C-alpha cells in the first residue's frame, strides 16, 4: 500500500459519530498517515489531493490548506515549521490590518481553527496583504470554532479568529506586502481544492454504482444514462484540473497561466452540480437518510463548491482572455 493510499484509508476509517469524524480525528489520521510531511511530485500531489478528498471532504480541505501554506512558504524560501499548517485569508466585518506594533480585526472561515499548529494569515498593510506566520499557541482564547454553524464541512471547524490587539512580536512576517497576490500562484492555486472536490465526486459515483448494482438497476437504460453522466463529470473535471496543475506548477509558469486554474475551478463546480443531480435522480429519496453513505458527502460537496463571487471570477477571466492576444489565442483561437 502506498503512503497516499494508507493516509486515505486512515482518514476514511477515522472514528466519528452520526455526522462523521471530528476535525481532530481527521487531523490525527492525516498525521499518522505521514502525508503532511511528505514532498510530492506534481502527479503524486494531484493523486493525494483527490484521494484524501475521496476519503473525507473535510480532511481534504484541511490537507489542501496545509499544501497551500507549504507552497506559499516555499515561494518565499522559508522553511516550514513542523505540524499542520493552514491559510486564513477571509476577513470578518473588521478586516485584519497592522497598526503599529499590533494587529486589529478578525478572520472568518479559519479552517482547522481548533487543530492547526501554525496558520498563515493575511493582514492589510498600506492597502496590500502582508502574510504573517502565527503559532496557534499564541491564539489561545482567540479561536472560535464553535461558531461554525453550517450544514456541510462541519469537521473543518472553520470558525472565527479574533486578532484584535495581538502583538506583532507574536507573528513572523513572510515576504513583503502584496506577495500573496502574485500570479499564477494566487488564483492559480485553486486547482488544488478542485482536485479535493473531484475526490468527493468520485466517491459519490462509486456509491451510486454500487447501489444500482445492489438493486439490480445498473442495466436499466435511464439509470445507466445517469451513471454515465456522473462518470463523464468526473473525467471532465479531472482533465481540466490536471491541465491547470501542469500549467500553474511548472518552473517557468507565467501570471496568465492562472486562467487555466480559474476556468477549471468554475468547470468543477458546474460538473459537481450535474453529478449530484444525476445521483439524486438515480438513488431517489433513500440517499437523503442520515445513515446513507452519500448523504454527508452531498452536504459537504454542495457547500464546498459555493465559492465567493463565482460570477465575478468568470467575468474577470473572460475579460482578461478577450483583452490579451496570447490568452485569446489559447482559449478562443
Residue pairs with C-beta under 8 A, 6 or more apart in sequence:
1 9
3 33
3 34
3 35
3 38
4 35
4 44
4 47
4 48
4 51
5 51
6 33
6 34
7 29
7 30
7 32
7 33
7 34
7 35
7 48
7 51
7 52
8 33
8 51
8 52
8 54
8 55
9 55
10 29
10 30
10 32
10 33
11 26
11 29
11 30
11 33
11 52
11 55
11 56
11 59
12 55
12 56
13 29
14 21
14 25
14 26
14 28
14 29
14 56
14 59
15 21
15 25
16 22
16 25
18 290
18 291
19 154
19 296
20 56
20 58
20 154
20 155
20 296
21 29
21 56
21 59
21 155
22 155
23 58
23 62
23 112
23 114
23 115
23 145
23 155
23 156
23 157
24 114
24 115
26 56
26 58
26 59
26 62
26 155
27 59
27 62
27 84
27 112
27 115
29 59
30 36
30 52
30 59
30 62
30 63
30 84
31 84
35 48
35 52
35 63
36 63
36 66
36 83
36 84
37 82
38 48
40 48
42 245
42 246
42 249
45 67
45 245
46 195
46 241
46 242
46 245
48 63
49 60
49 63
49 64
49 67
49 192
49 195
49 196
49 199
50 195
50 196
50 198
50 199
50 202
50 238
51 199
52 59
52 60
52 63
52 196
52 199
53 59
53 60
53 64
53 195
53 196
53 197
53 198
53 199
53 200
54 60
54 199
54 200
54 202
54 203
55 199
55 203
56 155
57 153
57 196
57 197
57 199
57 200
57 297
57 300
57 301
57 304
58 153
58 154
58 155
58 156
58 300
59 155
60 193
60 196
60 197
60 199
60 200
61 111
61 153
61 156
61 193
61 196
61 304
62 84
62 86
62 111
62 112
62 115
62 156
63 196
64 192
64 193
64 195
64 196
65 85
65 86
65 87
65 111
65 112
66 84
66 85
66 86
67 192
68 86
68 87
68 189
68 192
69 80
69 85
69 86
69 87
69 118
69 119
69 120
70 80
70 85
71 185
71 189
72 87
72 120
72 131
72 174
72 180
72 185
73 79
73 80
73 85
73 120
73 133
73 174
74 80
75 175
75 179
75 182
75 185
76 131
76 174
76 175
76 179
78 133
78 174
81 117
81 118
81 133
81 135
82 117
83 116
83 117
83 118
84 112
84 115
84 116
84 117
84 118
85 116
85 117
85 118
85 119
85 120
86 110
86 111
86 112
86 116
86 118
86 119
86 120
87 119
87 120
87 121
88 107
88 109
88 110
88 111
88 119
88 120
88 121
88 122
88 161
89 107
89 121
89 122
89 129
89 180
90 107
90 108
90 109
90 110
90 308
91 105
91 106
91 107
91 108
91 122
92 105
92 106
92 107
92 108
92 160
93 106
94 104
94 105
94 106
94 164
95 105
95 124
96 103
96 104
96 105
96 106
96 107
96 121
96 122
96 123
96 124
96 163
97 103
97 104
97 105
97 123
97 124
97 125
98 123
98 124
98 125
98 130
98 168
100 168
101 167
101 168
101 169
102 165
102 166
102 167
102 168
103 123
103 132
103 163
103 164
103 165
103 166
103 167
103 168
103 171
104 163
104 164
104 165
105 123
105 163
105 164
106 160
106 161
106 162
106 163
106 164
107 121
107 160
107 161
107 163
108 158
108 160
109 158
110 119
110 143
110 145
110 158
110 159
110 160
110 161
111 156
111 157
111 158
112 156
112 157
112 158
113 143
113 144
113 145
113 148
113 157
113 158
113 159
113 160
113 161
114 143
114 145
114 157
114 159
115 157
116 136
117 135
117 136
118 133
118 134
118 135
118 136
119 133
119 134
119 136
119 139
119 161
120 131
120 132
120 133
120 134
120 174
121 131
121 132
121 134
121 161
121 163
121 171
122 129
122 130
122 131
122 132
122 180
123 129
123 130
123 132
123 163
124 130
125 177
126 177
128 177
128 178
128 181
129 177
129 178
129 180
129 181
130 173
130 175
130 176
130 177
130 180
131 173
131 174
131 175
131 179
131 180
132 171
132 172
132 173
132 174
133 171
133 172
133 174
134 170
134 171
134 172
135 170
136 143
138 166
138 170
138 171
139 161
139 163
139 166
142 161
142 162
142 163
142 166
143 159
143 160
143 161
143 162
144 159
144 160
144 161
144 162
145 157
145 158
145 159
146 159
147 159
147 160
148 154
148 156
148 157
148 158
148 159
150 303
151 299
151 303
152 296
152 299
152 300
152 301
152 302
152 303
152 304
153 300
153 303
153 304
180 186
182 255
183 255
183 256
183 257
183 258
184 247
184 248
184 253
184 254
184 255
184 256
184 257
184 258
184 261
185 248
185 253
186 258
187 258
187 261
187 262
187 313
188 244
188 247
188 248
188 253
188 257
188 258
188 260
188 261
188 262
189 248
189 261
190 261
190 262
190 264
190 265
191 241
191 244
191 245
191 248
191 260
191 261
191 264
191 265
192 245
193 265
193 304
194 237
194 241
194 244
194 261
194 264
194 265
194 268
195 241
195 245
196 304
197 237
197 268
197 269
197 272
197 301
197 304
197 305
198 234
198 237
198 238
198 241
198 268
200 272
200 297
200 300
200 301
200 304
201 230
201 233
201 234
201 237
201 271
201 272
201 275
201 301
202 234
203 297
204 230
204 275
204 276
204 279
204 294
204 297
204 298
204 301
205 227
205 230
205 231
205 233
205 234
205 275
205 279
207 293
207 294
207 297
208 226
208 227
208 230
208 278
208 279
208 282
208 283
208 294
209 218
209 227
211 282
211 283
211 287
212 218
212 220
212 223
212 227
212 282
217 223
218 224
218 227
223 282
226 278
226 279
226 281
226 282
227 278
227 282
229 274
229 275
229 278
230 275
230 278
230 279
230 282
233 271
233 272
233 274
233 275
233 278
234 271
234 275
236 267
236 271
237 264
237 267
237 268
237 271
237 272
240 263
240 264
240 267
240 268
241 264
241 268
243 260
243 264
244 260
244 261
244 263
244 264
244 265
245 261
247 253
247 257
247 260
247 261
248 257
248 258
248 260
248 261
250 257
256 320
256 324
256 326
256 327
259 317
259 320
259 321
259 327
259 331
262 313
262 317
263 317
263 331
265 307
265 313
266 310
266 313
266 314
266 317
268 305
269 305
269 307
269 310
272 301
272 305
273 305
276 298
276 301
276 302
279 287
279 294
279 298
280 287
283 294
286 292
287 294
287 295
287 298
288 295
289 295
307 313
320 327
321 327
321 328
321 330
321 331
321 332
322 328
322 332
